C-alpha cells in the first residue's frame, strides 16, 4: 500500500488546489523583449455612494417614526437632550452629508 503524503481527504492536492496560473498574457513582442509587463487595473470606483460620506448628524429613530439628531455628541447625548428613554428608541444611526441615513 502506497501512502501519498500530499493528500486532502484521499484526493491528490493538485486536484483539490491547482497551482496558480498567471493569467496575464503579453500582448506584443516588444513587451516581452523589454521585460516590462504592465498590469491593467480596474479603474471603476469601489465606493458605494449611498453609504459613503461625512457624518452630518448623529441620529436615533423612535418607535413612532420620528428621527431626532444632533450635530456633535453620541446617541446617549440625544436621549439626554430630548429627555427620552431607551425603550422609545427603535434604531440608532447617522445622517450623512449626501442626505442618506445609515442605521445600525
N, C-alpha and C positions, 0 to 999 in steps of 0.2 A: 504494500500500500504506500503510495507516494503522497506526502503532505506538502501542499503548496502554501508557502509562508505568506504570500501576498493575496489573501482571500478575504472577502467580506461575505459572510453568510453562504459560503460554498461557491461563490462566483469569483472569477478572476478579477483582480482590482482594476485592470484596464478596461474591462467590460462595464463595470459599475461607474468608474470615474475615468473617462478617457483623458489623454493628455491634452493640454491646452494647445489649440491651433491658432497661429497668428492669422487673423482674418484680413489683415492689411495686405493688399496686393500693390506692387509697384506698377505705376501706370505706364511709364515710359523708360527707355534705356538710359536716358540722361540721369534720372533719379538713381538708378542702380549704380552708375559709374561714379556719381558724386558722393554716394554714401549718405545722402540726405534723404530721409523719409519723413515727410511732413504728415502728421495725423490731422484729419479733419475733425473738428469738434462740433458738437451740437450747439448752435447759437441761439436756439429757442429758449426763451426765459422759462425758468423752472418755478418762478414765484406765482402763487395764486393771488391775483389782485384783490379778490373779495376778502381774503383773510390776512392781508399784509398792510401795514401802515403804522403810523404812530398812534399811540393811545391818546385820545382826546379827553375821555372821562372814564371813571370807574363807576360801574352801574350795577344795580340789582333790579330784578323783576319781581314784583309782588304777586301774590296769588290771585288778585283781582285784575291783573294785566298791566298795571301801572308800572312804568320804568322810572326809577329815581337814580340820579347820578351826581357826582361831584368831580371837580377838576383835579384836586390833589387830595390824597388820602387813601385809605383802604376801605374795604367793604364794611368793616365794623364801624368806621367813621360815618358812613352813610346811615347806618342804623341809629347811631347816637345823635346825629344831626337832625334827623326827621322823627326821632323818638319812636322807632319801630321795634317790634320783637322779631326774633329769629324764626318764629313759627310762620310769620307772614311772608317770608322770602321763598320764592319759587326757584329762581336761578340767580347766579352771580356772573358778572362778565365785564366786558369793556366795550366802549364805543370808540371806533377808530376814526381817523381824520377823513376817510372816504365815505363815512356815513353808515357803515355796516357794523353790526354787533357780533361779538364773539362771546358765546355763553359757555359756561363750564358747569 
